[in-house]
Amino acid sequence: MGKHKVYIAQKIPKKVEDYIANFCDYEKWEGEGPIPRSELLKKIHDKEGLLLAGISIDEELLNHAPKLKVVSNASVGYNNFDLKAMKARNIIGTNTPGVLDDSVADLIFALMLSTARRITELDRYMKDGKWKLEDNENLFGLDIHHATVGIIGMGRIGEAVAKRAKFGFDMEILYYNRNRKYEIEESLGVKYCDFEELLKQSDFIVLMTPLNNNTYHLIGSKEFDLMKREAIFINASRGQTVNEKALIEALENKKIFGAGLDVYDKEPIEPDNPLLKMSNVVTVPHIGSATEKTRSEMAMLAATNLVKALSGEKAPNVVPE
Ligand code: DGY
């Protein structure tokens, strides 16, 4: 039997490519930036496996790939999968949980700190030559230490955030999740909390839930109305877990103190998005897992999932149907 034919639509390190080459005949996208969809559709008619990140796996794509058996996402989120359409064709989807938790949790703390202490705003202030000796209250921010953080979505990344909150910053930690996490309650002293109560009580609200039908626009104007006026909202999950219009309105009307954002409704964000003009908003371009080490581990895990699933072995990270 010949090797499995796969297409690699994502840039991956050479060592990961070499690993795939041991088991598969592969073609890969070598152009600049993401592969245009029309190009991808041309490449997949004879492929059994795909390795990619975030590309929409929908009916249209599946119709172009009659031999497809496995789609390996080099990301933990898999909201790009049409799971129903994949299931109907017996196609396995995989993702890369675990290896990115600490990097994403670090980024979340970077967003919390820079929003609360106004780091990007005051960096600009310095560089514009505006610092004066009489500056005082106008440089004040908010404390993180001993504040209350509310984590929505207590998965692996939520737990990594909770560890930093407890051991680094002596924070009070509330969480909301679809099921209780008794072990984490025990080990980290986090407290399970009703969703609305969490919004009311938290100084920092960290949204870490995956995007699905239940979490689409989970946070909207009603939820911002419940938050404290000094609250800081952090989103490093997916842009559509929040109603972005409601977020903009909450920030414009000072319903909350600020926001730290890694993800957006539309990515890349439109240059005229009001969020980019707000001094109380810290924005970064979806870099939660973007360190060389973490992205390389994600690529290797995605390749392992692909190879194992294609060879009929149990792949480590098959996503639930
Ligand atoms: C993921 O893996 O889903 C993250 O969003 C990447 O940063």
Residues whose N, C-alpha, C, O or C-beta is under 5 A from the ligand:
A	BS01	DGY	A74 S75 V76 G77 S237 H286 I287 G288 S289
